[in-house]
Every structure is written in C-alpha cells, then in structure tokens.
Amino acid sequence: MARRARLTETPAPISPRGAQILGYGGLVPFAGTGVLAWISWPTEMAQTALQAQLVYAAIVLSFIGGIRWGIAMSKRGHFIRRSPDGLGTEFALAALPAAMGWMILFAPHEVALIVFALFFAAQAVSDHRAVKTEDAPPWYGALRVRLTIFVELAFAASLARLLVP
C-alpha cells in the first residue's frame, strides 16, 4: 500500500485537450489504411492503401521534424549578430525526418515500413530526451510515446499483411 501511495505522489503531466484530440485523431489514417489493406488483400486497393499509409507516415514524420525545428528556434534562436554554436546542427537534425520520409517512399513497401518504424521510434526517443532537458513541455513526451506505440503497431500489422501469404 505504501508503494502505491508513492507512485501517486507525483501526478503525470496532463496533455492539453487539443493536443490529445489532434494527436489521437492523427492515428485514424494509420489505422484506416491498415484495415483497408487487410480486408481488401490482395487487390490493387490494398496496395493503394499501403502506399497511402506510407505517404501519410512521411507527412507525419515531416510534422514531427517541424516540431523539433520549433524547439531549436525557441531554445536558441534568439540572437543578434551570430547564431549560437550547434544551432545549424539542430536545424539539420530537424530537417532530416522530412528528407528521409520523402526518400523512404521510393523503397519497396516492406523496407519502407521497417525504416519508417525505426525513424518514428528514434523521433520518440529524441522527443522524450527533449522533455528531460526541458526543451519540450512535460506532457509532450508521454503523448508522443503513446502515439508512437500505436503507429509502430500499425506498421507491424501492415508489414505482417505483406509477409503473410
């Protein structure tokens, strides 16, 4: 009983309602395209659904990179004469998800799903680190982890659809 009391002493940060609604709403295309691929397999519709899932993944990955760009700007973007050391690297790392997302679209679906899964996981780790360094608000890391778990499951289901005869 004492252990339980200790766990509840520090409440988990609460995500803003708008971020939750938009974040979870953003999962609908991942789920919808995955379900469509499963129920229409092996038709052309299934292939189109998988391609749509990959394109949406590239868009979301670009959005997440944009968040990282915003964090870099707010953290170190106020300067008069010379930009702070490391700011260019942070901007490059923030632009990487968009560039990689676009390039991944040219890979076979199986490879694209795996690489997207790796990039989404890496972004979640990076976002969790940003919360720990207080570059992002406390609620952001928990929300991103929950969203990423769902996206990873959607990728795994789509990959299973491709690999299961």
Secondary structure, 3 states (H helix, E strand, C coil): CHHHHHHHCCCCCCCCHHHHHHHHHCCHHHHHHHHHHHHHCCCHHHHHHHHHHHHHHHHHHHHHHHHHHHHHHHHHCCCCCCCCCCHHHHHHHHHHHHHHHHHHCCCCHHHHHHHHHHHHHHHHHHHHHHHHCCCCCHHHHHHHHHHHHHHHHHHHHHHHHHHCC
